[in-house]
Amino acid sequence: MRILATFEKQERLRHIGHLDIMRAMQRALRRSGLPVSYSKGFNPHILLTFASALSVGAASTCEIMEVSLDEPVEPGVFMARMNEALPPEMQLTGARAVDERRPAAMALVRAARYDIRLPEDATRTLGAAIPGFLAQAEIITDRKTKSGVKPCDIRPLIHALEMRENHLLAELALTETLSCKPAMLLTALCAFTGIPEPRAMVTRTRLLGETEAGAIVPLEEL
């Protein structure tokens, strides 16, 4: 059996890295008493995968993981046992069984939505600049790679962008080969407006996948 579960990473845990989140989930799975599946071989490990790693410093209301089980478990029971074993800031918010033949969630991710909370004094300037910013044919900013910092055109990777009060809401491409991080977007937008980059609180609010018809929908609904 395979369970797809959504969980939160609240602001208090925003500086916890992805590897630590993985370890915390593995420990919670062991403590829960659920019949989790293990890999075969000399060093067996829990069959647990995540749809997308979240950058250090960001919170989330929509992280997704998949767990293989040796025996059937009702999703509600899975949630209850896991939430007893997890800290309050990392609770599961949903769970459902998925077909074993379904591609892994990480292979289905196409985009993500972010809520970037900004200081009040930067909001008006950045909000007014969005139409001109998006009208550019190219938006070049630096991307950090394993081989160094390289210029990247992020314009095709910005699917939607708007300001609501002091929240910059963005939908950005997120695939295994092409992605735009909120930090890259904010750096480029501030460079366009000519203001210093403000401190921001980033929260990932949705992971998105693509249906066979080409519609972009929440990943947990695929």
C-alpha positions as CSV (number, residue, x, y, z in Angstrom):
1,M,0.0,0.0,0.0
2,R,1.1,3.5,-0.7
3,I,0.0,6.7,1.2
4,L,0.3,10.2,-0.1
5,A,0.3,12.7,2.8
6,T,0.4,16.5,3.1
7,F,2.0,18.2,6.1
8,E,3.0,21.6,7.4
9,K,6.3,23.1,8.2
10,Q,5.4,26.1,10.3
11,E,7.4,29.3,10.7
12,R,9.1,28.1,13.9
13,L,10.8,25.3,11.8
14,R,11.7,27.4,8.8
15,H,15.4,27.1,9.4
16,I,15.3,23.3,9.6
17,G,16.8,21.8,6.5
18,H,15.3,19.1,4.2
19,L,17.5,16.3,5.6
20,D,16.4,17.1,9.1
21,I,12.8,17.0,8.0
22,M,13.4,13.6,6.4
23,R,15.0,12.3,9.6
24,A,12.1,13.7,11.7
25,M,9.5,11.9,9.5
26,Q,11.5,8.6,9.6
27,R,11.6,8.8,13.4
28,A,7.9,9.6,13.6
29,L,7.1,6.6,11.3
30,R,9.0,4.3,13.6
31,R,7.4,5.7,16.7
32,S,3.9,5.5,15.2
33,G,3.9,1.7,15.0
34,L,2.6,1.8,11.4
35,P,3.6,-1.2,9.2
36,V,6.0,0.8,7.1
37,S,7.9,-0.9,4.3
38,Y,11.7,-1.1,4.2
39,S,14.1,-1.4,1.3
40,K,16.0,-4.7,0.9
41,G,19.7,-5.1,1.2
42,F,22.5,-4.6,3.7
43,N,21.3,-1.2,5.0
44,P,17.4,-1.2,4.9
45,H,15.7,2.1,5.1
46,I,12.0,3.3,5.2
47,L,10.5,3.7,1.8
48,L,9.7,7.4,2.1
49,T,10.0,10.0,-0.6
50,F,9.2,13.8,-0.8
51,A,7.7,15.7,-3.7
52,S,10.1,18.6,-3.5
53,A,12.7,19.8,-1.1
54,L,11.9,23.1,0.6
55,S,14.6,25.8,0.9
56,V,16.0,26.5,4.3
57,G,14.3,29.7,5.7
58,A,10.9,28.9,4.1
59,A,7.8,27.7,5.8
60,S,5.1,25.6,4.1
61,T,1.4,24.7,4.4
62,C,1.5,22.0,1.7
63,E,4.5,19.7,1.8
64,I,3.9,16.2,0.3
65,M,5.4,12.9,1.1
66,E,4.7,9.3,0.0
67,V,5.1,6.3,2.3
68,S,4.9,2.6,1.4
69,L,3.2,0.2,3.9
70,D,3.4,-3.6,4.1
71,E,-0.3,-3.8,5.2
72,P,-3.4,-1.7,4.4
73,V,-4.1,1.2,6.8
74,E,-7.0,3.6,6.7
75,P,-5.8,7.1,5.8
76,G,-7.5,8.6,8.9
77,V,-5.6,6.1,11.2
78,F,-2.3,6.9,9.4
79,M,-2.9,10.6,10.0
80,A,-3.8,10.2,13.7
81,R,-0.8,7.9,14.5
82,M,1.6,10.2,12.7
83,N,0.3,13.4,14.3
84,E,0.7,11.8,17.8
85,A,4.4,11.2,16.9
86,L,5.1,14.6,15.2
87,P,5.7,18.0,16.8
88,P,2.8,20.5,16.6
89,E,4.6,22.6,13.9
90,M,4.9,19.6,11.5
91,Q,1.4,18.0,11.6
92,L,-0.1,16.1,8.7
93,T,-3.1,17.9,7.2
94,G,-4.3,15.1,4.8
95,A,-3.7,11.6,3.7
96,R,-5.0,9.2,1.0
97,A,-4.1,5.9,-0.6
98,V,-2.7,6.1,-4.1
99,D,-2.3,3.5,-6.8
100,E,1.1,1.7,-6.6
101,R,1.5,2.3,-10.4
102,R,1.1,6.0,-10.0
103,P,4.4,7.9,-10.8
104,A,6.2,9.3,-7.8
105,A,5.0,12.7,-6.6
106,M,8.4,14.2,-7.3
107,A,8.0,13.3,-11.0
108,L,4.6,15.0,-11.2
109,V,5.5,18.4,-9.7
110,R,5.3,21.3,-12.3
111,A,5.0,24.5,-10.2
112,A,4.5,25.9,-6.8
113,R,2.7,28.8,-5.2
114,Y,4.3,31.0,-2.7
115,D,3.2,33.7,-0.2
116,I,6.1,36.2,0.2
117,R,5.4,38.4,3.2
118,L,7.1,41.8,2.9
119,P,7.7,44.9,5.0
120,E,5.0,47.6,4.5
121,D,7.5,50.1,3.2
122,A,8.5,47.9,0.3
123,T,5.0,46.8,-0.7
124,R,3.8,49.9,-2.7
125,T,7.0,50.2,-4.8
126,L,7.2,46.5,-5.6
127,G,3.5,46.2,-6.3
128,A,3.5,49.1,-8.7
129,A,6.4,47.7,-10.6
130,I,4.9,44.2,-11.3
131,P,3.2,45.1,-14.7
132,G,6.4,46.5,-16.1
133,F,8.5,43.8,-14.6
134,L,6.3,41.1,-16.3
135,A,6.2,43.0,-19.6
136,Q,10.0,42.4,-20.1
137,A,10.9,39.9,-22.8
138,E,13.7,38.6,-20.5
139,I,14.3,38.7,-16.7
140,I,17.9,37.9,-16.1
141,T,19.1,37.0,-12.6
142,D,21.8,34.9,-11.0
143,R,21.2,31.2,-10.3
144,K,23.5,29.3,-8.0
145,T,24.5,25.9,-9.4
146,K,27.0,23.2,-8.5
147,S,29.4,24.7,-11.0
148,G,29.0,28.3,-9.8
149,V,26.8,31.3,-10.2
150,K,25.3,31.6,-13.7
151,P,22.8,34.1,-15.3
152,C,19.3,32.7,-15.9
153,D,16.2,34.0,-17.7
154,I,13.4,33.5,-15.2
155,R,10.7,35.2,-17.2
156,P,9.3,31.8,-18.6
157,L,9.3,30.4,-15.1
158,I,7.0,33.0,-13.6
159,H,3.4,31.8,-14.2
160,A,1.6,34.4,-12.1
161,L,2.6,37.3,-9.8
162,E,0.5,39.8,-7.9
163,M,0.6,41.9,-4.7
164,R,-2.1,41.7,-2.1
165,E,-1.6,44.1,0.8
166,N,1.9,43.2,2.0
167,H,1.9,39.7,0.4
168,L,3.6,39.0,-2.9
169,L,1.8,36.0,-4.3
170,A,3.7,34.0,-6.9
171,E,3.3,30.9,-9.0
172,L,6.7,29.7,-10.2
173,A,7.9,26.8,-12.3
174,L,9.2,23.9,-10.2
175,T,10.5,20.8,-12.1
176,E,13.5,18.6,-11.9
177,T,15.3,20.6,-14.7
178,L,13.7,24.1,-14.5
179,S,12.7,26.1,-11.4
180,C,12.6,29.6,-10.0
181,K,13.1,30.1,-6.3
182,P,11.3,32.9,-4.5
183,A,14.7,34.4,-3.6
184,M,15.6,34.7,-7.3
185,L,12.3,36.3,-8.1
186,L,12.6,38.9,-5.2
187,T,16.2,39.7,-6.2
188,A,15.2,40.4,-9.8
189,L,12.1,42.4,-8.9
190,C,14.1,44.6,-6.5
191,A,16.8,45.1,-9.1
192,F,14.1,46.2,-11.6
193,T,12.7,48.7,-9.1
194,G,16.1,49.9,-7.9
195,I,15.4,49.4,-4.2
196,P,17.4,47.3,-1.6
197,E,16.1,43.8,-1.2
198,P,13.9,43.7,1.9
199,R,13.7,40.8,4.5
200,A,10.9,38.5,3.5
201,M,9.0,35.6,5.0
202,V,8.4,32.9,2.4
203,T,5.7,30.3,2.7
204,R,5.0,27.7,0.1
205,T,1.3,27.3,-0.1
206,R,0.7,24.8,-2.9
207,L,2.6,22.2,-5.0
208,L,1.1,21.8,-8.4
209,G,1.0,19.1,-11.0
210,E,-0.4,18.7,-14.6
211,T,-3.3,16.5,-15.6
212,E,-3.3,14.5,-18.9
213,A,-5.5,17.3,-20.3
214,G,-2.8,19.9,-19.5
215,A,-4.6,21.5,-16.5
216,I,-2.5,22.7,-13.6
217,V,-4.0,21.3,-10.3
218,P,-2.9,20.8,-6.7
219,L,-0.5,17.8,-6.7
220,E,-2.4,15.9,-4.0
221,E,-5.5,15.8,-6.3
222,L,-3.6,14.0,-9.1
